[in-house]
Amino acid sequence: MKNLIILLLSVTCCTTLLAQEKSFSIFGKVIDAESKQPLPGASAYCQNTTQGTVSNNQGLFYMHLPNGGYDMVVTYTGYEKKVFRISNSQPSTDTILVELAKVDKALSEVAVVGSTEDPEGLTKYGKFFGENFIGNTGFANQCTIQNPEVLRFFYSKKRNRLKITAREDLVIINYALGYKIRYQLDSFSYDYSSNITQYTGSPLFQEMDSTEEVKTQWKKNRAHTYLGSRLHFMRSFYDSTLAQQGFIVEKLNDDPQSAKGTFITNFYNEQDYLADSGDVEINWTGRYRISYGKVYPDKQFLEEYKLPPSTRFQITVLDIANGFVIEKNGYFYEQYDVINTGYWAWKKLAELLPYDYLYQ
């Protein structure tokens, strides 16, 4: 990819150029897919960030974003949402046309009729959902779902599986990190046979306000959860500073039952690491163990996984299907091709930081 903002502008002022290097603009128009009429008041936001806006009377919206990559989400009541990838490599003069299709009410009604919704689901499964969605960390205890009544619970005896959806966005207050999160939950599922949890959705963060003393604590908490995180790892990989930042990487044997691995000392060879003026392509496949020792793992994690209290490393295993691409802000794709187990998987929504978070 090429950074068109830099290529198209002449270097007339160093200060101006530096500002443009750090951010880019997105212009969009939201219309009805059938009538082609504009949809005023549509929500447009970059998921897992603090960046969001709404379309005007002509269906137009504008966003100014820090350089990097994002999944942009566009929604409008009664219409199917649309998600697409954007980055600073796109020409800033192009207007993105977003066509939204109306929700098929007939299909929705059939789904409701054939559902196995449990009216007592919140009482039965609410605590379980919180532990597997918000998490079990110390910060999770400082998170509150303000509108749990919007959750819908479905249990299938035949499949031995629990599915949870939401009638509207979940509103979560994270008092540990200082964020109010609007989470559009697509689906949460738990398979009791395999003990596998999966969920998809689109979070939008909002900075909370408080006293300077509380803000100082939030800053410390954010730094603590950032160090060793997946976001930290991806940004360090992008910047070619993995070793300096304290990450240790091993290539594991193909046998999933084996814990043996070979330490990687050259992360940036031409075969595995391709930097192109805007993003970095990582040609890894297979299993990799990521260790980080500058911040000790949470005691609750050690207890749950029955690990010795003396354990000094956060350990995560990545199972990579077909490589991935990293953008400047730590966003990467395709995310479904990179499955993580271990510490990163254990740290759930309570430890999540937006892509526009800056470590200081």
ABEGO torsion letter per residue (X at the ends): XBBAAAAABBBABAAAAAAAAABBBBBBBBBBAAAGBBBBGBBBBBBGBABBBBBBAAGBBBBBBBBEBBBBBBBBBGBBBBBBBBBAABBAABBBBBBBBBBBAAAAAAAAAABABBAAAAAAAAAAAAAAAAEABAAAAABBBABAAABBBBBBAAAGBBBBBBABBBBBBBAAAGBBBBBBBABBBBBAAAGBBBBBEBBBBBBBBBBAAAAAAAAAAAAAAABGBAAAAAAAAAAGAAAAAGBBBBBBBABAABABBBBBABAABAAABBBBBGBBBBBBBEBBBBBBAABBBBAAAAAAAGBBAABABBBBBBBBAAEBBBBAAGBBOBAAABBBBEAAAABBAAABBBAABBBX
